Amino acid sequence: MTGFTRRALVRRSAHIALSAVGLRAQAAWANGLTIGQPAPVAVLHTLDGQRLSTADMRGEVVILSFWATWCGPCRQELPLLSQYAEDHAAQGLRVLGFSLDGPEQLAQVRAVAAPLAFPVGLLPSPWFGAYGRIWRIPVSFVIDRAGRLADNGWNDPHPAWTRQRLQRVVGPLLV
């Protein structure tokens, strides 16, 4: 191994180590989300050009859902989440869908989003403010009517929505 190659390897290893430390720090910050405390404001720029902010949704229960067209579990939960959103809209439920797909997949995102009963937009970056880096999907966060975090998706070992999980987590907030 030449000196240049060793030096490059050492630099690369240092870069990887520093990146890992940064990711752990960011994950710790996101994991600092506290149930019962004010939820960080989330803004969705929808595919049809609207700007929806959770700050304007006080009095409603809001689910922030992060997904991608290439994610099998995401694609399985989207119809269920859509039906639940439609069934409970009159009770003040709002769902905001954030796709992690890039702009080059816009056609696929639009096709998946077309039948959904909630607005969808592209997440411009995997870093989503105080929610941290969206590194695992599907993942969702639930905000109660008072704007407090009611469910932190990072803490759920089985984050995909099921009927039972929706009834357990979201149902009581809609009463």
C-alpha positions as CSV (number, residue, x, y, z in Angstrom):
1,M,0.0,0.0,0.0
2,T,1.5,3.3,-1.0
3,G,1.6,6.4,1.4
4,F,-1.0,8.1,-0.7
5,T,-3.4,5.2,-0.5
6,R,-2.8,4.8,3.3
7,R,-3.4,8.6,3.8
8,A,-6.6,8.4,1.7
9,L,-7.7,5.4,3.7
10,V,-7.1,7.2,7.0
11,R,-8.9,10.3,5.8
12,R,-11.8,8.2,4.5
13,S,-12.0,6.4,7.9
14,A,-11.9,9.6,9.8
15,H,-14.7,11.0,7.6
16,I,-16.8,7.9,8.2
17,A,-16.2,8.1,11.9
18,L,-17.1,11.8,12.1
19,S,-20.2,11.2,10.0
20,A,-21.3,8.4,12.3
21,V,-20.9,10.7,15.3
22,G,-22.9,13.4,13.6
23,L,-25.7,10.9,12.8
24,R,-25.8,9.7,16.3
25,A,-25.9,13.3,17.6
26,Q,-28.8,14.0,15.1
27,A,-30.6,10.8,16.1
28,A,-30.2,11.7,19.8
29,W,-31.7,15.1,19.1
30,A,-34.6,13.6,17.2
31,N,-35.0,11.0,19.9
32,G,-35.3,13.9,22.3
33,L,-38.9,14.4,21.0
34,T,-41.0,14.1,24.1
35,I,-44.5,12.7,24.2
36,G,-46.8,15.3,25.8
37,Q,-44.6,18.3,24.9
38,P,-45.2,20.7,22.0
39,A,-44.6,19.0,18.7
40,P,-42.2,20.7,16.3
41,V,-44.0,22.5,13.5
42,A,-44.0,20.6,10.3
43,V,-44.7,22.1,6.9
44,L,-45.8,20.1,3.8
45,H,-45.5,21.6,0.4
46,T,-48.0,19.5,-1.5
47,L,-47.8,18.2,-5.0
48,D,-50.4,20.7,-6.1
49,G,-48.5,23.7,-4.7
50,Q,-50.2,24.2,-1.3
51,R,-48.3,24.9,1.9
52,L,-49.8,23.1,4.9
53,S,-48.4,23.8,8.4
54,T,-49.2,21.9,11.6
55,A,-49.1,25.3,13.3
56,D,-52.4,26.1,11.5
57,M,-54.0,22.7,12.5
58,R,-54.5,23.2,16.2
59,G,-57.7,21.6,17.3
60,E,-57.1,18.7,14.9
61,V,-55.3,15.4,15.3
62,V,-52.4,15.3,12.8
63,I,-50.5,12.3,11.5
64,L,-47.2,13.0,9.8
65,S,-46.5,10.0,7.6
66,F,-43.1,9.5,5.9
67,W,-42.9,7.0,3.0
68,A,-41.4,6.3,-0.4
69,T,-42.7,4.6,-3.6
70,W,-39.9,2.0,-3.4
71,C,-40.8,1.0,0.2
72,G,-43.0,-2.1,0.3
73,P,-44.3,-1.6,3.9
74,C,-45.1,2.0,3.1
75,R,-47.1,1.0,0.0
76,Q,-49.0,-1.5,2.1
77,E,-49.9,1.0,4.8
78,L,-50.9,3.9,2.6
79,P,-54.3,2.6,1.5
80,L,-55.1,1.7,5.2
81,L,-54.0,5.1,6.4
82,S,-56.0,6.8,3.6
83,Q,-59.2,4.9,4.5
84,Y,-58.7,5.8,8.2
85,A,-58.1,9.5,7.3
86,E,-61.3,9.5,5.2
87,D,-63.4,7.7,7.8
88,H,-62.3,10.1,10.6
89,A,-62.0,13.4,8.8
90,A,-65.2,14.6,10.4
91,Q,-63.7,14.0,13.8
92,G,-60.8,16.3,13.0
93,L,-58.1,13.9,11.7
94,R,-55.6,15.2,9.2
95,V,-52.9,13.2,7.6
96,L,-49.9,14.8,5.8
97,G,-47.8,12.5,3.6
98,F,-44.1,13.2,3.0
99,S,-42.6,11.2,0.2
100,L,-38.8,10.6,0.4
101,D,-38.7,10.1,-3.4
102,G,-36.6,12.6,-5.4
103,P,-38.1,14.9,-8.0
104,E,-37.1,12.4,-10.7
105,Q,-39.7,10.0,-9.3
106,L,-42.5,12.7,-9.3
107,A,-44.6,10.7,-11.8
108,Q,-44.5,7.6,-9.6
109,V,-45.3,9.7,-6.5
110,R,-48.2,11.3,-8.2
111,A,-49.5,7.8,-9.2
112,V,-49.3,6.5,-5.7
113,A,-50.7,9.7,-4.2
114,A,-53.7,10.0,-6.6
115,P,-56.1,7.7,-4.8
116,L,-55.0,8.8,-1.3
117,A,-57.5,10.8,0.9
118,F,-54.7,13.1,2.2
119,P,-52.2,15.5,0.7
120,V,-48.8,14.5,-0.3
121,G,-45.6,16.3,-1.0
122,L,-41.9,15.6,-1.6
123,L,-39.5,15.9,1.3
124,P,-36.8,18.1,0.0
125,S,-34.2,16.7,2.3
126,P,-33.9,13.7,4.6
127,W,-33.3,16.1,7.4
128,F,-36.7,17.2,8.8
129,G,-36.0,19.8,11.4
130,A,-36.5,18.7,15.0
131,Y,-37.8,15.3,13.8
132,G,-34.3,14.5,12.7
133,R,-33.0,12.7,9.7
134,I,-35.7,10.5,8.3
135,W,-33.6,7.3,8.0
136,R,-36.2,4.6,8.5
137,I,-39.5,4.3,6.8
138,P,-42.3,4.0,7.1
139,V,-42.3,6.3,10.2
140,S,-45.0,8.5,11.5
141,F,-45.6,11.1,14.2
142,V,-48.9,12.0,15.8
143,I,-49.8,15.4,17.1
144,D,-52.8,15.9,19.4
145,R,-55.4,18.6,19.2
146,A,-53.4,20.9,21.5
147,G,-50.3,20.6,19.3
148,R,-48.4,18.2,21.5
149,L,-46.5,15.1,20.4
150,A,-48.8,12.1,21.0
151,D,-46.8,9.4,19.3
152,N,-43.1,9.4,18.4
153,G,-42.6,7.0,15.5
154,W,-38.9,6.6,16.3
155,N,-39.8,4.8,19.5
156,D,-42.0,2.2,17.8
157,P,-40.2,-1.1,16.9
158,H,-43.0,-1.9,14.4
159,P,-43.7,1.6,12.9
160,A,-46.0,0.6,10.0
161,W,-49.7,1.4,10.6
162,T,-52.1,-1.4,11.2
163,R,-55.8,-1.1,12.0
164,Q,-55.0,-2.1,15.6
165,R,-52.2,0.5,16.0
166,L,-54.4,3.3,14.5
167,Q,-57.2,2.4,16.9
168,R,-54.8,2.2,19.9
169,V,-52.7,5.4,19.1
170,V,-55.0,7.7,17.2
171,G,-58.5,6.5,18.2
172,P,-58.4,7.9,21.7
173,L,-57.3,11.3,20.4
174,L,-60.4,11.6,18.2
175,V,-62.9,11.3,21.0
